[in-house]
Amino acid sequence: MLTIKSRCWICMLPVWHASVGICSWCERKLFLDQPRCLRCALPTDSACSTCRACQQISFPWQGTIAAANYLPPLSKLLHQFKFSSQTALAAMLSRLILLNYLQYRRHYLWQKPDIVVAVPLHPKRYQQRGFNQSDLLARPLARWIACQYGPNAIRCTKLTTTQHTLDRASRQRNLGQVYDVTVSLSGKHIALVDDVVTTGATAREIVRLLQQQQVASVQVWCLCRTL
């Protein structure tokens, strides 16, 4: 008798390998191939376009990759990953980001990063949670695309109010002088990995610091984009 060792995290049907984690049927329901603005990763009417809002403002990074919208069922899986210590989800969630990166590199000729970095947690918050979800997403991505990973390239030096509890204006004020770049990244192409992008306030603050290092380019990669 065939023993089923791996099942889809969403529908519980068998999958061919644990690292896949999600069946092809559920993967299609996530609309991973939905056209998105190349700058902010919000849904657009057509591929390879920039939304009207992004045409009117300047972005300090090359663009944003998001696997899917921050909606069920993926938002529920992400919540389990972050707040219920379901770290076994990391490989599957990272793979969803990878699929989008490969698509962007193939269709839009996006630059391959020299180094992947993750949005850091403050040491006290890391101690409470036991892991940094962005770090767990970033590590396999760096390995799969065969580039360097900088686990301590960026550090969080100030314990702030959790971003998801704040409105847009408060998010910007909350991030002043929070992060620090600890290594030289001059001339490097950077991929900055986060779990969710909402207003982009965290990315803006970190990219501002990276630009002070005179990096060549920055791409923001995330699992979910909040609508």
C-alpha positions, 0 to 999 in steps of 0.5 A, a space after each residue: 500500500 502506498 503511504 502518503 507522507 506529504 499533503 497540501 497545506 490547504 486542501 490536504 490532498 497528496 503532493 509529490 514532495 514536502 517542499 512543494 507543500 501545496 498542490 497545483 489546484 490550490 496553487 492556481 487558486 492563489 492567482 500567482 500569475 495575476 498581472 501586477 504593477 512592476 513597482 508596487 506589486 498591486 494588481 493591474 489590468 495588464 502585465 509589464 505595466 506600472 500602475 497610475 499611482 506609481 507613475 506619479 511618485 518615485 520609487 527608490 527601488 527597482 520594483 516589487 515582487 509579490 507572490 499573491 494578495 494578502 487574502 485567504 488561504 495564503 494569509 491564514 498560512 502566513 499567520 500560522 507561520 508567523 504566530 503559531 511557529 509553523 516553520 515547516 511552511 517556510 520552504 513552500 512559502 519561499 517557493 511561491 516567491 521563487 516562482 514569481 522571481 523566475 517569471 520576472 527574470 524571464 519576462 522582464 529581464 530583472 537583474 539577478 541579485 548579488 546578495 539576498 537580505 531579510 528584513 530583520 527583527 529586533 533581538 527582543 522580538 526575535 527572542 519572543 518569537 524564536 525566529 525571523 519569518 523573513 529570514 526563513 523565507 530568504 535563506 532558501 531563496 538565496 540557495 535556489 538562485 545561487 547567490 550570497 545570503 547576508 543574515 546579519 547585513 541589516 539589523 534592527 536597533 530599536 524596538 517599535 510598535 508592530 507595524 500591522 497595528 498602525 495606519 499609514 502615517 504612523 508606520 512612516 513615523 514608527 520607522 525612523 532610525 530603526 535599522 542599520 546596515 552592518 556590512 559594505 554593500 557598495 555596488 551590489 544588486 540587492 534583493 530585500 525579502 519581507 513576508 508582507 508589504 502593506 504601505 512599503 514603509 519598512 522597505 523605504 526605510 531600509 532601501 534609503 540606508 542601502 542607497 547610502 551605501 551606494 548599492 547598484 539596485 534593490 528589488 523588494 521580494 515579498 510573499 503577500 501584498 496587502 490590497 
